[in-house]
Amino acid sequence: MSDQSKGWVLGQINVGTALYDLDDERMHGFMSRLDAVNASADSAPGFVWRLKSEEGNATDIVLRPEEPRFIINMSVWQDFESFENWVFAEPHLSVMKDRRKWFERHKDAYTCMWWQPADLPMPTAEEGLERLLLLTEKGPSPAAFPFKNRFARPETPG
């Protein structure tokens, strides 16, 4: 039985600040792989949803006009194992390994996860950013936790 059928899904957010404008040639290695990475998520077992614009990705969603290189990625998965399997598979894995070529190091949390009731609407970008802030300010909790310090799916229905 999937975690979604048990009433819970796993939300995740990660953010980055690009070293260069997204249309800069130095970002080509990242931008040229984005469609393949997104398509692999969309077809991955356990995938539920991802944040995207009408163009099909999230890089053109502007959350901080004063920081045009700040980008966001959010998705929802049936369970942690499905998400983990996708994270450590190609084409995502090679992009993740090369991220320092394209993105600044963040001093605060730049990724987190949380369990949410499956019957709630998909999270908004603002909700995801609030979870990151919570992780940064309060540390890991069931409401916002990092990949390496995850919390189990709640036992009670969502």
N, C-alpha and C positions, 0 to 999 in steps of 0.2 A: 504494500500500500504506500503510495507516495505521501510525502509530507503535506502536499497541497490538499490531498483528500482528507488528511487529518486536521485540516483547518489552518495550516500555517504555510507561508512561503518565505523565502529568504531574499531580502532586499540587499542590494549592494550599491555603493557609490565609490567612485574614485575620481580625483580631480588632478589636473596638472597645469602648470604654467609653461607654455612653450618658450624655448630659448629665442625663437625667431617668429615672425609672422607666419601664419599657416601656409600662405602662398609663396613663401621664400623657398628657393631651391634647396636650402639646407634642411627643410622639413619634408622633402620629397620622399625620403625613405619611410617616414611614418605615414604621410597622407596617401601614398600610393598603395599601401597595404590595408587601409582602413575598410574599404568595401569588402575585402576577403575576410577580415576579422569579424566584421558585423554579420556577414552571411554565415560564417561558421557558428556564431552565437545563435542566430535565428534558427538554425537547423539542429542545434545540439540537443541531445536528450535532456529533459528536465528544464529547458528554457521556457520561461513564461512570457517575459516582456522586456523591452529596453526603451530607454528614452531616445527619441529621435525626432528630427524635424521633418518637414515635408520632403526634404531631399534625401532622407533615409539615414542620417547620422546625427550626432549631437554636437559636432564641432562648430556648427554655425549657430548654436543657441547661445546668445549673449546674456550672461548672468551679471557680469560686472563690466559695464561699459568703460569704466576707468582702467580696466585690465583686459584689453582685447585678446591677449594670449592665454587667458584663463579658460580652460575647457573642462567639461564634465562628462562622465560616463556613468550611467545608472542602468541596472538591470534587476530582474526578479527571476528567481529560480525555484523549482519545486523543493530542492533540498541542497545541503551543502556539498554533498558528493558530486552532484551534477555540475555545480559551479566549479568545484575544484578540478574535475576532469577536463572541463573546457579551458580553464586558466592554464593548465600545464600541457596543453596540446597545441599543435600548429594549426593555424598560423599565429595564434595569439602569443605563444611562448616566445618566439623569436622577436616579436615586437616588444614584449615586456623586457626581455634581456637587453635590448638596445635602447631602452627608454632614456638613458642618460645622454645619448646623442642629441635628443630633441627637447628634453624637459628639465627644468630647474629641480634641485632638491628642495623638498618642503621641510621646514622645521616643525610644523604642526602635522597632525594626522592628515593624510591625503587619501585614505581609503578606509571604509568601514562597512560593516554588515549589521543586519538586525533581522529578527523574525517579526513578521507582521501577519495578522489574520488574513487568510486568503480571500475573504469576502469584502475586504476594504478596497477602495480604488487604488490604482497603482500610485506609488509615491510621486510627489512633485519634486522638481529640482530643489526648491527651497527647503522642503522637508529633508532631503538628503543632506543638504549643507548644514542644516540644524543638527543632524546626527553626527556629522564630522566635528562640529563645534563641541558637542556634548562629549565626544570621545577625547578631544584635545583638552577640554577643561576638567573633566571628571574622571577620565580613564575608562578602561573597559567595563561595560555593564551589559545586561541583556538588551538594553535600548540602543547600544552602539559599541561594537567590538571589532578588533582587528582580525585579520586572517589567521594569525598565529595564536590568538587567545580567544577562540570562539566559544560561544555559549550554545548549549544544546537547545533544540527546538522545545518550546514549552509543551508540557504534557496535556494541559487543558485545551479544549477546542478554542479556535480563534474567536 
